[in-house]
Amino acid sequence: MSTTADKLASEIRDLPDVEKLRLVDAILTDLDKPDPEIDRIWAEEARKRWAAYKAGAIPTVPYEDVIAKHS
């Protein structure tokens, strides 16, 4: 017997691309819930990186070098 997800996937294959995109957007929106613990961890990491930058403890790359490398 097929799972619900298998049945949905089968039905989705027959939809126009625009409708498929709407479904993807709805699923991603539903999954993208804030996580306070992850936000806290990233905020602490950002503070550490900023402090290291301000203290001159990490190397920096000039903007022009970055643009030249990726142009």
C-alpha positions in Angstrom: 0.0 0.0 0.0 1.2 3.5 -0.8 1.9 6.1 1.8 0.1 9.4 1.8 3.3 11.1 0.6 3.6 8.6 -2.4 0.0 9.3 -3.3 0.5 13.1 -3.1 3.7 12.8 -5.2 1.8 11.0 -7.8 -0.9 13.6 -8.0 1.6 16.4 -8.0 3.3 15.1 -11.1 0.2 15.9 -13.1 0.0 19.5 -11.9 1.2 22.5 -14.0 4.6 23.8 -13.0 3.1 27.0 -11.5 1.0 24.9 -9.1 4.0 22.8 -8.2 5.9 26.0 -7.3 3.0 27.1 -5.1 3.1 23.8 -3.3 6.8 24.1 -2.8 6.4 27.6 -1.4 3.7 26.5 1.0 5.8 23.6 2.2 8.9 25.7 2.7 6.9 28.4 4.5 5.5 25.7 6.8 8.9 24.3 7.6 10.6 27.6 8.1 9.7 28.1 11.7 11.9 30.2 14.0 14.0 28.3 16.4 15.1 30.4 19.4 18.0 28.1 20.3 19.5 28.3 16.8 19.0 32.0 16.8 20.8 32.3 20.1 23.7 30.2 18.9 24.1 32.2 15.7 23.8 35.5 17.6 26.6 34.3 20.0 28.7 33.2 17.0 28.2 36.6 15.3 29.3 38.4 18.5 32.5 36.3 18.7 33.3 36.9 15.1 32.7 40.7 15.4 34.9 40.8 18.5 37.7 38.9 16.7 37.4 41.2 13.8 37.5 44.3 16.0 40.6 42.9 17.8 42.4 42.2 14.5 42.5 38.5 15.3 41.1 37.4 12.0 42.3 38.2 8.5 40.2 40.4 6.2 39.9 40.6 2.5 39.4 43.9 0.7 36.1 44.3 -1.1 37.9 44.8 -4.4 39.7 41.5 -4.1 36.5 39.6 -3.5 34.8 41.3 -6.5 37.8 40.6 -8.7 37.9 36.9 -7.6 34.2 36.3 -8.3 33.6 38.4 -11.4 
